[in-house]
Amino acid sequence: MAVTQYHMTSSIAEHLILERPHRFGTKVSDRNRLTNALEEEIFQLRLRMERVIQEHKLLTSQNVLEISHILDEKINAYMKLRMKS
C-alpha cells in the first residue's frame, strides 16, 4: 500500500467523532442517509489509516491510533444505526 503522509490534529479527530448521528429514532429515509454517510466516512477513514500505516511503517504511531479510534466510533455508530433498521 503506497501512502502519502497524513497528519490528524485533535480538533479534526474531535470533529469527526462529534458529527456521528445522535438520534436513531428518525424516518427510514433519514436513517438511510445517515447510514450512507457513515459508510462513506468509514471508507475514507480506512483509506487514511492505510496511508498513514504505509508512511510510518508502524501500527502504533499516534496518527494511526487517532484514526483507529475515530474509525471505531464510526463503526459503532453504524452498527447501532443498522440494528435500528
N, C-alpha and C positions, 0 to 999 in steps of 0.2 A: 504494500500500500504506500504510494507516494503521498507525501504530505507537505503542506506549507505551514509555516508557524502560525499558531493561533494563541492570542493572549486573551483570557477572560478575566474581566475585573469583577470584583464582588458586586458592584452595582448591576452589572449585566446578569449575574447569577441571581441576585435578588429579584430583578425584574422578571426573568423567565419563570421563577418559581411562583411569584405573585400573580402572574397572568393566568394560571390554571383556573378552570371553572370552579366557582364556589357553590353554585346551586345546581342540583341534578334533577329537581322537580320541574323540568321545563318540557315544552312541547316536543314531539318526536322530531320535527324538522330542526328545532334548535339543538337538540341532542345530536342529530346527525352532523350539523355544522360544527359543534364542539368536538365531536369525535374526529371528523376530518381534519380540523385544525390541530388537534393533539397528535394525530398520526403524522402530519407534516412536520410538526415540531420534533417529534421523536426521531423521525428520519433524519432531519437536519442535525440534531444533536449527535446522533450516531456517526454521521459523516465527520463532524467536527472532532469528535473523540478519536476516530480512526486517524485523522490527520495529525492530531497532537501526539498520539502514540507513536506514529511513524517519525515525526520530527524529533521527539525527545528520546525515542527508543527505551522508554521507561513507563511502565504502567502505573507507577506511584508518583508521577510528577504532580505538582499542585494543580496545574491546569486540567489534567486528566481526572483528578479526584473531584474538582469542582463540576466539570461537565458530567461526570458519572452521577454525582449527587442530584443534579438537575434532571438528568435522564431518568433516574429512579422516581423522582417526584412526578414527572410527566407520565411515566408508565403506570404508576399507582393511580393517578387521576383518570387515565384512560380506562384502566380495568374497572374502576368504580363506576364510571360512566357506562361502560358496556354491560355491567351487571344490572344496571337500572333499565336497560332496554328490553 
